[in-house]
């Protein structure tokens, strides 16, 4: 392991972080959904694996699953123009990479959700304190190398002075990267003088690239050093806390179960079987939508309740039965929530949020199955199970192209007879598919072309999908417009389809 006074190690780390900063900037500068994004993910994974190799570590088996999922999510970002989809993809990639590092750096066999959450949060939060480590490490390095006897202090040391000058210049670079652009943009005369002095045009892209390179170099170095300085607390296994009297957990479970059984009976009678009378002024669509989000939240509470009771209470047959019955009630609630949403969708059609919550209900169902297994098999690796369920289902959800599926369903359930063939503008068209036209991304373009029975509606949709992208291109040079690294399949596809109209 490198030390502060390891000159070759310091140089190697700086070079690696510098290369990573350049690579990051090339891939992602003003380009967060282009074809370079999967290459950025692959490069980040290589950087992470190299770091672990330098620590003398061998990749654990679960690491290959984390790496594969990260690469798949990176590929999906280059294929979609859906903002919420890409946002979740990036968040999951971030978490997967940090989990990859922590999984290999520490013995996480006893870690639970709390320990993993605390570990990731601690690494990210404390890495902020390492931002200036490239400069402090350089100062410490040359300070340790220059051990001058007391009697020699009067003799000038040109080599030592030169090193301190180089250190000062190194520190000046990030400061100038911030200060100089501010000075240039604040005074036209100074800006003109700089342009003539260096015969170089300081436009916003040059400034942005410099700032991104410097910031990413410092961030990469900070994370490297933060992970290198191990958390001693994370080396301590999570203790077995199943030492408390189970009576408290049994009592809580029985109280909750009493109300859950009544609630589930009402769901079966009123919602599933259609018997009984709804309150005045209620339709089934309104009744279905009203309690959906509350049910989802209750299901999450039940999962947490079962896990907490199992974590802190001694083994008890009565407790296992009570927790299993709560889990059974939770399955009924999940089915009730899904049924409510399906009823609501049948009347008001799909939106991204409605499709997303159906995915969330699937995840909650699978997590609840894992929770039931955990009740009887406490040694089950619940965190790995949860991550596998969450990421695997999300990858399927992402690659099924949600916006395409939404447009497909909504358009196939449209009364096209109301769309007059002689309509001349979008104002003459019915407003029942405004969500498809105005709120979906370019991912829906192929579905619109395939399932729309109105040429005017199709053209309006394709035009709306390309509008923001064209505005974004207006200020670019021709070379930038043809840049390969900004290629996105979804945006390319909608432009190709629009040419037909």
N, C-alpha and C positions, 0 to 999 in steps of 0.2 A: 504494500500500500504506500502511496506517495506521502511525503511529508512536506511541510512548508518550505524546508530548506533543500528539497530535492530539485535541483535546477533543471535536469533533463525532464523530470516529471512535470514540472510547471510549464516548461516550453511545450511539451507534448499536449498537455491539457489545453493550453491557449490555442495551439494550432487546430486541434480538433473542434473546439468551441467556435473558433473563427470560421472554419470550413462549414460547420453546421449553420452558423448565422448567415453566411453567404447563400447556402443552399435554401434555407428557410425563406430568405428575402426573394430569391429567384422564383421559388414556387408560389409564394403567397402574397407578394406585394400587389395590392389592388386586384387580387385574384384568389378569392376564397371558395370558388366552386368550379375551377378549371381542371383540365386534364392533368395538371401537375400535382393536384392534391393527393392522389394515391401514391405518387412518388415521394411527396413530403412525408406521408405516413410511413412508407417503407424506409426512408432515410432516418426518420426519428427512431424507428424500431432497431435499425442497424446501430445507431448511436447508443441506444439503451443496452443492446446485447453486448457491444464492445465494452461499455462501462462495466457490465457484470463480469465479463471475461477478465478484465484488468483486476477485478476484486477476487479472482480465483474461483468464480462460481460456475456451476454447470446448470444449464436450463432444466427446470423441473417439467414434468410431463404436461401439467395444466397450462404451462406457458405457451405451448403450441396452439392451444385453443384460443388463448387471448390474442396471440399474434395474428392468427387467421381471421378472427372476427374484426380486428382493427383494419386489416387490409381490405376486407370486404366492405366495411363502412366507408373507407376512403374511396373505393371505386364508385360506390353509390353516390357520393357527393359530386363526382364528375359527371354523373348521368342525370341528375335531377336539378330543377330550378325551384323546387318547393322550399321556401324559407324555413318553415317549421321542421320539415324533414331533415334538412341539412343542419339545422341548429342542434337537434337531438343527436344526429350522427356525430357531430364534433364533440359534444359533451360526453358521449359514450366512448369515443376514441381517447379522449383525455383521461377518463377514469380507467379504461383498460390498460393504458400504458403505465399509469402510476401503480395499478394493481400488479402488473407484470414485474415492475421493479421491486415492490414490497414483497411479493410472493417469493422471489428468488433471494432477496437480501436477508429475509428473516424466516424463522420457523413459524409458519402461520397455521399449523395444523389445529391449534386450539383457539384460533381467533374467531370471534363472532362478529356480527354486524357492527356493534359498537366499537370494537377494537379497530376494525378496518376503516371505519369512518373517521375515528380519531387519528389514525396513522396518516391517512391521506391529507386530512386537514392540517395536521402538525407539520408535515413536510412542506406543503404549499405555503403555510403561514410563516414558518421559520426561515424558509429560503429567501424571504425578503431581506433578512439581516445579512445575507451572504452576497448581496448584489455588488458590493464594492470589493469583494475578495480578490479579483484579479490584481488590483492595485496594492492592497494591503499585503497580499502574498508576495508580490514583487518586492515591496519594501522590506519585508521580513527576510526574504531570500538574500538580498544584498547586505542587509544588516548582519546576518549570521556569517556571511562570507568574509566580511571585513572586520576581522578581529585584530585590531592594531594595538601593539604594545604601547604602554603609557608614554615611554620616552620618545616614541616616534610620532606623537601627535603634532609636533611642531613642523614635521616634514610634510610638505604638500603631497597629496596622492592624486595625481591626475586621473588615474584609472577610476578611482572611487568617485571623484567629482563627476566624471563623464557618465558614470552609471546613474548617479542621482539626477543629472540633467536629462538622461533618457527616461527615467522614471517620471520626471516632471512633464516631459513631452507626452508620455503615454497617458497621464492623467488629464492633460489638456485636451486630448482628442475628443472624448465624450462631452466635455464642457463646451468646446467650440462647436460641436455638432448641434448643440441646442442654442447657444448664445449667438453664433454667427448668422444663422438664418433669421433670427429675430432682429438683429441689427440691419441686415440687408433689406428686410421687408418694412422696417420702420423709417427708413430714410432713402429717398430716391438718389440723392447725390452719392451717398456711401455705396449704394447698390451699383451705381454706374461705375464708381471707382474700382470696386471689386471685379466687375466684369472686364474692365479694361486692363486691370493689373494681372488677372489670371487668364484672360481671354476665354472665359468659361461662363456659360449661362446657368445661373442658379435658379432653376425652375423648381416647382413644388415636387416633382418626381425625384430629382436629384437629392433634395433635402430629405424627402420621405425615405428614400433608399438608405441614405447614410444613417438616419436616426434608427431605422428598423434593424440594420446590421449591428449597430452599437448596442442597442437595447437587447437584441436576441443573443449577442455574445455574452453580455453580462448575465442574462437570465440562464443561459445554458451552463455557464461556469458556476453560477450560484447553486443550481440544482445538482450539478455534479458534486460540488463540495458538500452540500447539505446531505446528500445520500452517502457520501464517503464518510462523513462524521456520523457514525451510527447513533441511533436513539437507544440508550441502554434500557429504557423502560419497555421498548418493543421486543427486547430479547427475553423478557420474562414471560413465560407462558400464562395464558389466562387461567386463573384458578377455577376449580370446580366449586361453584357456589350453591350446589344443591344440598344445603345443610339446614334449611329453615323448616319449621313445622308446616306441613301441608294443609292444616286446618284452615288457615287464613285464605289460601288460594282456593280451597274447595268451597268455602263460604261465598267468596266473590263469584266463583264460577256458577254456583247454584242460583244465586240472586239474578245474575245476568241471564242464565238459561231460562228462568221462569218467564221473563218478559219476551225473550226471543221465541219461545214456543208459541206464545199467544200471537206474536207478530207473524210468525211463519204460517200459522193456521189461517190467519186473515188473508195472507198472500195466496194460499191455495184456493180458498173459497171465492174471493173477490176477483183476483187477477187471473189465475191460471184456469179455473173452472168457469168463471163468468157468472157465478151465482151471486146473490145478494144485490143490494141496491146502493149505488154510489150516492154521496151527498149531493144536495141540490146544486145545480149549476156546473157539475163536473161531467166532462166527456172522458172516454177512456184514454184518449191521447193526452189530455191535460193531466189526468190522474197518473198516467204512466210517467210523464216527464217530471212531475212535481217532486217525487221522492227519490229520483235516480241518484243524484250526487250525494244525498245523505246516506243512501245505502252503500255506496262505494266507500265512503269514509268509515262507516261502521264496520265494513268488512276488513279494512286495514287495521282498525282498532282491535278487532277480534284476533287477527294474526299476531299483533303485538302482545295482546293479553295472553294468548296461549304460550308464546315463546317465553315471556317473562315468568309466568307461573311455572313453566317447565325448568327454567334456568335456576330459580332460587329456591324451589321447594324439593324436599326429599321425595323419593319414589313412593307413590301411593296408588293402589289400584282404584280407589274412589276418585282420586284426582284425574287419573287417566281417563276414566269413564266420563267425568264431567267435562273435561277438555274436548273429548271426542264428540260429545253431544253438542257442545258449542260450535265445533267445527262443522258438524252436520247442519246446524241451523245457518251457519255462514254460507254453506253451499246453496241452501235454499234462497238466501238473500242475494247471492251472486246471480242465481238463475232469475230471480225476480227483477234485479236491476237490468239484466240482459233482455229479458222479455219486455220490460218497460221501454227500453231504448228501441227495440225492434218495432213495437207498436208505434212509437213516436216517428221513427223513420218511415214507416209505411204511409204516414199521413204527410209529413213535412220533408221527406227525402233526406239524402245524405249531405253532411258537411264534413270537413276534415276533423273537427272536434268529435262529432258523433262516431265516425269510424275509429278515431283514436281511442275513445273510451271503450269501444268493443274490444280492441286489442288489450287495453288495460284490464278489462274483466277477465280475459283469457289468462293474462299473467297472474292476476290475483287467484284465479282458480288453481293454476299449477303450483303457485306458492302455498296455497292452502293444502294441497295434496302433500307437498313436502313437509308442511307443518304437522299433519297427521302422522306421517312416517316418523317425524322427529319426536313425537309424543312417546312412541314405543321404542324408538331406536335413538337415544340421545347422542350417540356417537356419530350420527350422520353428519357429513360435512355440509351444513346448511348454507353457508356462505357460497361455496362453490356451486351448489345446486341452484341457489337463487340467481347468481350471476349467469350461469348457463341458460336458465329459463329466460331471464330478462333479455340477454343479448341475442340469443337464438331466435326468439319470437320477434324481436325488433328487426333483425336482419330480414326475416321473411316479410314482415310488414313493409319495410323500406323497399325491397325489391319487387313487391307486388304492385308498386306504382300507385299509391293511394289516390292521387288526383285523377289518374286515368279511370280507376274503378268508380270513383264518385261521379265523374262525368258520364261514364257508361250507364250506371244505374239511373241517374236522374234523367238522362236523355231517352232511355228506353221506356221510362214511365211518364213521358210527356205527351200531351194531346196535341199532336202536330197539325190537326185539322184547324186549330185556332191560329196557326201561322199563315197569314195570307201570302200567296205567291207574288202578289203585286206590291208588297210592302217596299217602300223606298228608303226607309231609315230605321234605325234601331228603335226609335220612339214608336213606330207602328207595330212592333212585335210585342207579344205578351211578356209580362215581367216574371213569369214563373221560373225562368232559368237564369235570372240575373246572377245568382251565386256562381254558376258555371262560367258565365262570361266575365265577371268582375273579380272573383275571389280565388279562383283556382290558378295554378301556375301553368307554365308552358308544358308541363308533363301531361296535361289533359288534351293537348292538341290532337293527337291521333284518335282519341275517342270521339272528339267533336266531329272530325272529318268522317269517321266511320258511322256514327249513330245519329248525327243531325240530319234532319230532312228539310232544312231551310238553308239555302245557299247564303242568304243575307246574314242569318245568325252565325253560320260557320265563319264567314269572313270577318264579322265583328269580333268573334271570339279570338281568332288568330291574330287580328290586329291588336286587340287588347293585351294578349300574351306577349307580343313583341314590343309594345309601346315603351315600357320602362327600359328594356334592353337597348332600344334605338336611342333613347335620350342619353343613356349612359355612353353611347358611342359617339355622340355628336362632337365632343371636344377632343377626340382621339385623332392621331395622325393615321394615315393610310396603313403604315407599317404596324401600328398598334391594332388596327381593326383586323388585320390578317394574322395576328399573333397566334401561333400554335398553342402556346401555353395557356391561353384563355379559352380554349375550345371547351364547350360544354355540350354534351349530346342533346339535352332537352332543348336548349336555345337554338342549336343548329337545326333540329328537326322541325321546330315551329316555323323557322324562316323558309325551310324547304317546302313545307306544306302551303305556306302563304303564297308562294310563287304560282301556285295553280289557280289562285283567285285574283 
